[in-house]
């Protein structure tokens, strides 16, 4: 008997969140707290920019999902402060909130959308921020690309052993757990395994530059009058909505 996708995803995000908790505790125990000036090397700064640009789409989705602005603000603060621990916790909770029928049908679709939009109760808005989102993610992608080029020019290649401090290692684990979360969405969005594999490879190699490029490409497939939340869905589910 095949294991339901919802159960696989719950296990995945529970394990990933636990890995990050253990990594955080271990790093604090061997290297102290991260709020030290000497830790902020050029490549650590670039990695943090990369990390927080990847947090932006996750925070935007969380803000859309939460009907209460206070809970949305709290979750976004948690995403900023605790990174992938908060990301995995939030997704895990959303998966737990699915009904048995939703879990069996299409758990990713039901997790992505707000409750009222699942039932087609929400009307299409006349004004959509699709164009604003295109501009925002193109700016963020260019910002990260500029940061990457500047850091390579001023501090050479990142592939050096001296850069791998305990807190850099922890930051990279944090970063790539968030990349896994985004990769699950990319795999859901893409109709071809080849295109999924290529985009996920780009996410792993180029970080938030690839994230912004992917979201920008998806936004180009929407008209300026489409509701922005449609960017979350693949082509088949978009037709249902």
C-alpha positions in Angstrom: 0.0 0.0 0.0 1.4 3.4 -1.0 2.1 5.9 1.7 -0.1 9.0 1.3 1.8 12.1 0.1 0.5 14.1 3.1 2.1 11.7 5.5 5.4 11.8 3.6 5.4 15.6 3.6 4.6 15.8 7.4 7.5 13.4 8.1 9.8 15.3 5.8 9.1 18.7 7.4 9.2 17.3 10.9 12.6 15.7 10.3 14.0 18.9 8.6 12.8 21.1 11.4 14.3 18.7 14.0 17.6 18.7 12.1 17.8 22.5 12.3 16.9 22.6 16.0 19.7 20.1 16.7 22.1 22.1 14.5 21.2 25.3 16.2 21.7 23.9 19.7 24.9 22.2 18.8 26.4 25.3 17.2 25.5 27.5 20.2 27.1 24.9 22.5 30.4 24.8 20.7 30.7 28.3 19.3 28.5 30.5 21.5 25.8 32.9 20.3 26.0 34.3 16.8 25.7 38.0 17.7 29.4 38.7 17.4 31.0 41.1 15.0 33.9 38.8 13.9 31.4 36.3 12.5 30.1 38.8 9.9 32.7 38.1 7.2 31.9 39.2 3.6 30.7 35.7 2.6 28.6 35.3 5.8 27.0 38.7 5.0 26.3 37.5 1.4 24.9 34.2 2.7 22.6 36.1 5.0 21.3 38.3 2.2 20.7 35.1 0.2 18.9 33.5 3.1 16.6 36.5 3.8 15.7 37.0 0.1 14.6 33.3 0.1 12.5 34.1 3.2 10.6 36.8 1.3 8.4 34.5 -0.8 7.8 32.2 2.3 6.8 35.2 4.3 4.5 36.5 1.5 2.8 33.1 1.3 2.4 33.0 5.1 0.9 36.5 5.1 -1.6 35.3 2.4 -2.5 32.1 4.3 -3.2 33.8 7.6 -6.6 35.5 7.7 -5.6 37.3 11.0 -3.0 40.0 10.5 -1.7 39.6 14.0 -1.0 35.9 13.5 0.6 36.7 10.1 2.9 39.2 11.7 3.9 36.7 14.5 4.7 34.0 11.9 6.7 36.4 9.8 8.7 37.5 12.8 9.3 33.8 13.6 10.5 33.2 10.0 12.9 36.1 10.2 14.2 35.1 13.7 14.2 31.3 13.5 14.5 30.6 9.8 13.8 27.1 8.6 12.7 26.0 12.0 9.7 28.3 11.7 9.2 27.4 8.0 9.0 23.7 8.7 6.8 24.2 11.8 4.4 26.4 9.8 4.1 23.9 6.9 3.8 21.0 9.3 0.9 22.7 11.1 -0.8 23.4 7.7 -0.5 19.7 6.8 -2.0 18.7 10.1 -4.9 21.0 9.5 -5.9 19.2 6.3 -9.0 17.0 6.4 -8.7 13.3 5.6 -10.2 13.9 2.2 -7.9 16.8 1.4 -4.9 14.8 2.5 -5.8 12.0 0.1 -6.8 14.2 -2.8 -4.0 16.8 -3.3 -2.4 17.9 -0.1 0.0 20.5 -1.7 -2.9 22.2 -3.4 -4.9 22.5 -0.2 -1.9 23.6 1.9 -1.0 26.3 -0.6 -4.5 28.0 -0.8 -6.4 29.8 1.9 -9.5 28.0 3.1 -12.1 30.2 1.4 -10.2 30.0 -2.0 -10.3 26.2 -1.9 -14.0 26.3 -2.3 -14.1 28.9 -5.0 -15.9 31.4 -2.7 -13.5 34.3 -3.2 -14.2 36.5 -6.2 -11.5 37.7 -8.6 -10.2 41.1 -7.6 -10.3 43.9 -10.1 -6.8 45.2 -9.2 -4.0 42.7 -8.7 -0.5 43.3 -7.5 1.0 40.9 -10.1 3.0 43.7 -11.8 4.3 44.9 -8.4 5.3 41.4 -7.6 7.2 41.0 -10.9 9.1 44.3 -10.1 9.8 43.2 -6.5 11.3 39.8 -7.4 13.3 41.2 -10.3 14.8 43.8 -7.9 15.5 41.1 -5.3 17.1 38.8 -7.8 19.3 41.6 -9.1 20.2 42.6 -5.6 21.4 39.1 -4.8 23.3 38.8 -8.1 25.0 42.1 -7.4 25.9 41.0 -3.9 27.3 37.7 -5.3 29.5 39.5 -7.9 30.7 42.1 -5.4 31.6 39.5 -2.8 33.5 37.4 -5.4 35.4 40.5 -6.5 36.3 41.7 -3.0 36.7 38.4 -1.2 37.5 35.8 -3.8 35.8 32.4 -4.3 33.6 31.1 -1.5 35.0 27.6 -1.9 37.6 28.0 0.8 38.0 25.9 4.0 38.7 28.9 6.2 35.1 30.2 5.5 33.5 27.1 7.1 33.1 28.3 10.6 30.5 26.6 12.8 28.0 29.4 12.3 28.5 29.5 8.6 27.8 25.7 8.5 24.6 26.3 10.6 23.5 29.1 8.3 24.0 26.9 5.2 22.0 24.1 6.8 19.3 26.7 7.6 19.4 28.1 4.0 19.2 24.7 2.3 16.3 23.5 4.4 14.3 26.5 3.2 15.5 25.6 -0.3 14.0 22.1 0.2 10.6 23.8 1.1 10.7 25.9 -2.1 11.8 22.8 -4.1 8.7 20.9 -3.1 6.6 23.8 -4.5 8.7 23.8 -7.7 8.2 20.0 -8.1 4.5 20.5 -7.7 4.4 23.4 -10.2 6.4 21.8 -13.0 4.6 19.3 -15.2 7.9 17.7 -16.3 10.4 15.9 -14.0 13.2 17.2 -16.2 12.2 20.9 -15.7 11.7 20.2 -12.0 15.2 18.7 -11.8 16.8 21.6 -13.6 15.0 24.3 -11.6 15.8 22.6 -8.3 19.5 22.3 -9.4 19.5 26.0 -10.1 18.0 26.6 -6.6 20.7 24.6 -5.0 23.5 26.2 -7.0 22.3 29.8 -7.2 20.1 30.2 -4.2 17.7 33.2 -4.1 18.8 34.3 -7.6 17.2 31.2 -9.0 14.2 31.5 -6.6 13.5 35.1 -7.8 14.0 34.1 -11.4 11.6 31.1 -11.0 8.9 33.3 -9.3 9.3 36.0 -11.9 8.8 33.4 -14.8 5.7 32.1 -13.0 4.4 35.7 -12.6 4.8 36.3 -16.3 2.3 33.5 -17.0 -0.4 35.6 -15.2 -2.1 38.6 -16.6 -2.1 41.9 -14.6 -5.8 41.2 -13.8 -5.3 37.8 -12.3 -5.3 37.3 -8.5 -1.7 37.0 -7.3 -2.4 33.8 -5.4 -2.8 31.9 -8.7 1.0 31.9 -9.0 1.1 29.3 -6.2 -0.8 26.7 -8.3 0.2 24.5 -11.2 -1.6 24.8 -14.5 -4.1 22.1 -13.8 -5.1 23.4 -10.4 -5.2 26.9 -11.7 -8.0 25.9 -14.1 -10.0 24.5 -11.3 -9.8 27.8 -9.4 
